[in-house]
Amino acid sequence: MQTLRAEGLTRTYGEKTLFDKVDFIINENDRIGLIGTNGSGKTSLLNTLAGMAQYDGEIITPNEYSIAYLMQDPEFNDQQTIMDAVFSGSQKVFKIIRRYEDTLAAYSTDPEDKKKQQQYMDAEAQMNEADAWTAESDVKTILTQLHITDLTQQMGTLSGGQRKRVGLAQVLIQSPDLLLLDEPTNHLDFDSIDWLENYLASYKGALIVVTHDRYFLDQVANHIWELSFGRLFNYDGNYQDYVGQKATRVEQEATADHKQQRLYKQELAWMKAGAHARTTKQQARINRFNKIKEQVGTTPTEEDVSIDLGQTRLGKQVIDVKDANLKLDNHVLLKDFNLLVQAGDRIGISGENGAGKSSLLNVMAQRLPLDSGTVTIGETVKMAYYTQRTEPIPEDKRIISYLNEVGTNVTDKSGHSISVSELLEEFLFPSFMHGTLIRKLSGGEKRRLYLLKLLMEQPNVLFLDEPTNDLDISTLTVLEDYIKHFNGTVITVSHDRYFLDKVADKLLIFDGNGQIERYSGLFTDYLATQKKAQSSHKKEPAKQPAPTAETPTPAKKAKTKLTYKEQLEWDGIEDEIDALEKKKADLQSQMTKNGNNYDKLATLQADFETTDHQLDQKMDRWDYLSQYAE
């Protein structure tokens, strides 16, 4: 079993501890979703595992253990073609392929040269050993699924989203022991995400993925790791399982903290009451009081992002797009397009990349002129536009100064005044960070700050262009709640199925070349109708002729008792269940005793999971047989 083990892993960034003496094991077939608030250290942990950052502690792997890493912004040579860029990595398989191509070229120019002939034969043997012959066709297949078709394009001509997809192809083709993916679904449309989910389902190595896409985590992950205040929490199951387990953990911590506070009050009362009658015999209790006093309130907890800002009134007329036509670079984006946006609308926009989704937002925001047609904006509209790229922010400006450009305070929905400092703390920027230079923030923290500034302007029409690309799940959850209670209009461009289901009930699906579908309902319902329509086009198997009166279908006899073989199985199944339960308890005891022996612990864990699965199967079988046992 190929296993990575980390012991006492610690990394700091300035005065901030990202993770503190964390221990973990990554086994084959682990599918780990890594989550946490922006700035908690998710990308830093991936960088550490990939060998790109300094750390304290120890990372232990077997010899020849391979790791491939898809960064948020992959780096490529802009002069290379797509295919050359994919094979330009430093990983072993790419070096073998490049060496083979070089030796083949040299051998072809002088086939009589014995040295070149031997070099070619050695390179060919390495290709066989690494099974690298199908690499090129595999890369083409992956890129096609990710909608990259012209493989002769230079990397410098690609968009950020296209570069990300090339990077994804580069790491997938390596088939490493551990695959690290940082926001892999950013810039992917829904059919590419669906393909990636299926690809990863059959992947043989281990996987750690940082993503905001909660449906993706549900489909891919079998463990959720959460980074919080320097600690790493491990939850078994997918995102849905994590939500329930996290709620239980938070409740238990709150209960423990409450007990500690109650004990502190009791001890405080004793200290006050007995102030004049203490003796040396009571010194132990005094020491205990001081220890409890230090501990009360020190349990770190994650506060929810709170968005309780007021907004200006929105009239009946919002946005009216009539007979809109738009071409960019000879691509038809809008063709005789009409859209009446009303107060309170929740419109989701999705579809093919490059088909004009962001362009439509820019048209309605009057940042992009139409070739023909009109856009009418209501007089009461106060718009905020959360674009894919954060507006330019002076890196040496401090957080509080950046927000003071909007105002020193705002009002909430109840009309109460909220200072910028209070608002920053509600958005998880503690007071010691208010004077921090913006250049010291993580990318996600900058995006959260940008969102806060927009909402401080108290708009009544909100445009969101791919908001899930850089915001953490905690912020997205509260943004979804904010939209739910927002009295204005919200129009969102996104490929995130979960987010669209929460914030939109009207859809515009861009199919390209000016073709735009309209759908009323949830995004997942739309996808289900598309799959159903596609499956109906497949050739149906020939139907058997219906039975006639002359050839009646014999009635199937209902099962009433066990067969002879099933009876034998029933007679022994309870003993088998008892044996499995005993084995499971014994394994659990051994795991407790070997808590520091990670190699032994990994073997016991695998045996425990196998036994647990066998026990579940036996219990299901017992349940079935018991229906017919006499």
C-alpha positions, 0 to 999 in steps of 0.5 A: 500500500502506497501511503504518505504519513505526516508527523508534527507538520507545522507552517507559519506565515508571518505571525499566523500559524496555518497548521500546528503539529498536525498528524495524518495518513493518506492511503491509496484510494483516499478521496480527501476534500480539503476545506476551510475559510479563506486564509486558513492555509488550504493552498499552503498545505498543498504547497507543503505536500508538493515540496514547494514550501518550507515546514517543520515536522516530517513527511514520510513516503515510500521510495518512488512515491509520486505527487502531481499538483494542479495549482490555482494558476498553472505556470506555462511557457507562453511560446509553447504549443498546448501539447508541448506545454503538457509534456514540459513538466519535470515529472518522470513520465515527461522526461522519459517521453522527451528523451525518447523523442530526442534519441529517436530524432538523433537515431533517424539522422544516423542509424548506423551510429552504434552509440545513437542506436543503443541510446534509442534502444534504452529510451524505447525500453524506458517507454515500455517500462513506464507504459508511456506509449499511449500518453499522447492519445490519452492527453488528446482525449482528456483535452477534448473532454475539457473542450480544448481541441486546437492543440497547436495553439500557443499557450500565450493565446489562451484564456485563464480558464483554458490554461487551467484546463491544460494544467488539469490535463498535465496532472491527470496524465501523470497518474501519480500516487497522490493527486493534488487539485486546487480548485479544479472545477473553476472555469469548467462547464457542467459537462466537463465537471461531470466528466471529471467526477467520473474520471476521478471515480476510477482513479487508482491513486489518492486525491486531495482536492480544494474546492468550493463545489459542494456537489463535486465534494459529494460525488468525489470525496470519501473524507473531508479535512477541515483546517481551522485555527491551525488544527486539522479535523478529519471527517469520514464521508462526503460533504453532506456527511461532514455537515452533520458531523461538524454540527455535532462537533461544534455542539460538543465543544460548546457544551464543554466550554459551557461546563468550563464556564459554569465551573469557573463561576463556582470557583470564583464564588468560592474564591470571593467567599473564602478570601479571609479564611484561606489556609495552605491546605486550600492552595491546590484549589486556588491553583485549580481556579487559576488554571480554569481561569486561563482556559475559559473562553480559549476554545477557538470557534468559527464565527459565521460571516454575517451580512445584515446590511440595508438597501435602497428601494427598487421600483417596478422597472429594473432592466429591459433588454430589447432586440439585442445583437452582439458579436465579438471577434466574429463570434455571435453572442446575442442574436435578437435577444430580449429579456425583461428583468423584474424586481425580486428576480433570481436569474442564473446564467450558465452554459458554454465557456466563451458563449457570452455569459459575462458579456450579457452582464457587461451589457446590462451593466452598460460596460459593453455596447450592443451592435444593435438593440436597446438596454433600459435601466430603471431610475431606482436601480442601484447596481453592484457588480461582483466581477470575476477579477477584483478591481485594482486595489493598491497593494500598500493600502490598508484594509480599513482605508480601502473600505473607508472610501465607501464610508466610515459606517453603514446602516443595517436593515433595522436602520442602526449604524454599523462602523467599518470596524464592526463590519470587518469583524463580522466578515472574519477580519479580526481587529488586529487585521484592520490595519494590515496591508492588503498585499499580505492577504490571501487571494480569497481574503481579498475577494471577500474584502471586495465583496464586502465593499460592494455590499457596503454600497447597499445596492438593490440589483446585484450582479455576480460573475462566477462568485464561487471561484474564490470564496470559501464555502463558509462565505458562500453559505452566508452569501446564499442566505443573504440573497435569500433575504435580499429584497432586490434583484440578483443575476448570477453567472456560475457553473456551480450547481449547488450555488445556482440551486440556492440562488436562482429559479430562472435560468438562461443557458448559453449554448453558443452562436447566440442560442440561449435556452430559458428554463424555470426551475432549479439548475439540477432539474434542468440538467436532469431533463437534458440527460433524459432527453439525451438518453431518449435519443439512444436506440431502444431495445426491441420490445417483446410482443405483448402476451395475447389471450391465446398465450397467457403469461404465467403468473410468477409464484411468490416466494414463501420460504427459504430454499435448501441452500438458503436454509443452510446459510440461515442456520450459520449466519448469526455465528458469522455475524458474531465472529465479525463483530468480535473481530471488529471490536478486537481491531478497534482495540488494537488500533487504540494500542498502536496509535503511534505506529502509523504503519501498523495503524494503516494496516489495522484501519484497512482491515477494520474497514473491510470487516465493517463492510462484511458485517454490513453485508451479513446484516443485510443478508440476515434481514432478507433471509429472516422474512422467509425463515420458519 
